Amino acid sequence: MKNNWRQKLHLEPEKGWLNDPNGLSFFNGEYHVYFQYCPDSAYGKGGKCWGHWAGKDLTHWRFDGALLRPDFPDDRSGVYSGCGFVKDELLHLFYTGNVKEEGDHDYITSGRGANVITVTTPDGVTMSEKRTLLRNSDYPDYCSCHVRDPKVWEEDGRYKMILGARTLEDKGCVLFYESDDLDSWRFERAESIPDFGYMWECPDIIMLDGHRFLSLSPQGVPREEYCFQNVYSAGYLKYLDGGLGGYEEWDCGFDFYAPQSFTAPDGRVLLIGWMGIGDIPYTNPTAELGWQHCLTIPRELTLRPDGGILQRPMRELDGMEGAPVSLNDGEKLETELPFRFTSLSQAERSRLGIEGILEMTYECGVFTLRFTDEKAGGGRDVRKAKLGSFTGIEIIADTSSLEIFLNGGEKVMSTRFYPAGTAVTLTAEGIAGSICPLEGMEVLSDG
Ligand code: FRU
C-alpha cells in the first residue's frame, strides 16, 4: 500500500507547519502539548501561533487548533516559544512575543522586540488577556535583540525563569530571572561557556536525582565528525563543581531540535523535541501535501551511572505492542509500519538495513546511519554516533520516522524517512532481534 507519511505515533498538525514543543505540562488531569504552529503554511510562513493538543494519557489526544495568535501589539510578528507552569489551579503560560519593526534593521542589534508575555488558563484552552512582563530594556545591556524562549520553574520557594540569548559580541548565553509572584521579575545572572556558538535557543533546567543540567539549542558551533553534524545542535551541559561543562547532544540523527522537559504526575521527567530543525539542507516531501514536521515521542529521562542522561521512549508504548516476531541473523523480513525493533546485540560488527532506503552499521566503536536512497531520505546522507561498545538497539519506526535508541538510551538518533509503501523490509547481518507491531495513537481533530 502507498504510504501517505501521516505519522501514527507522533503528534503532527493535519495541515501547516510545526516547530518547537511549548508549554509542556500536566494540568487539570490532562497532558498539555502546545507547539509553534503556522496553520496556513507548510513552510512556516506567516505569524507563529501556539497550537494545542491535550489528552489524559500521552496516547489519546484532542487537537484544539491555534489558541495563541499574534494579535497583541507586543507579539504582533509571532507568538514564539515558551513554557507552562501550574500554580493556584491555573496554568500560567510564558512565551516570547516577537516584534519586527519596519525600517532598515538587521533584526539582531536593532528592529526586533523580544517581549516575555504571560497568559493564564483554567482549562488549557480559554486564555486570559496577554500581559507583558519583560521587554528588551529589561535585559542586560550586552544582549542583542535575540532574547527568547522563557522556561519557568520553582526552586527554594522562589520562581525562576531562564531565557536564551545572543550577546552583541555574538556569544550564546542564558539569562536567569527571579520572582516572588510570577509577575515582577528581577535579573539574577547570566551563564555561558567560551566558544560555544552565537545564540542559545530554548534553554531548560533539568534536575535528575539531585543532578542539575542545562538543556540548550546552540547555534553556530562548528561541525565535528561525531557532534554538531546538523546546522543547529541541541544538547545539555552538566553543572559540575567547577562550572558548566561536558556537552552532550540529545540526539545524533538528522531531525531533532528545541526540546523541552516537564514532569509527569508519576514523577517521570519527560522530554519532547521537535523532530525537525530550521534551515536544514534536506527536505520533507509532506510539505507539498500540505503539512510539515512532527514532535518526537516523549522520552523518559534518567541519570546515567557516569553522570550523563539516559533517554528511553515513554513506557506507554509498551501497551500498544502486538505479538513479536523474530528477525534472525542473516534474514530479511517485511514489516508493516509502525513497529518497534529491539536487540541486545554484543556484536563487534553488525548491519541492520531497511532495504532500498538506509542502513545502520556498528563497527569499531562507531554507529553509522546512512541513507542508501536519496529520495527516501529527502537528501539526508550520513550521521555518526561514537559508542564505547554496542550493547543494544531499540528502534521506534513510525510511518515516516525512526527514533533509534542505542545502548539502552545512552545515545539516540532520530530521522524522518519517506518509504514508498506502508511496509519496509528489514535485513540483519551480525545482529538478531525482535519486531513488534505498534498500534497507532488516537488524535481527534477540532473538526
Ligand atoms: C527554535 C526557535 C525559538 C523561537 C521559535 C520561533 O526553533 O527559533 O528560538 O522561539 O523557534 O518559532
Residues whose N, C-alpha, C, O or C-beta is under 5 A from the ligand:
A	BS01	FRU	N19 D20 Q36 K48 Y80 S81 R148 D149 E201 C202 A258
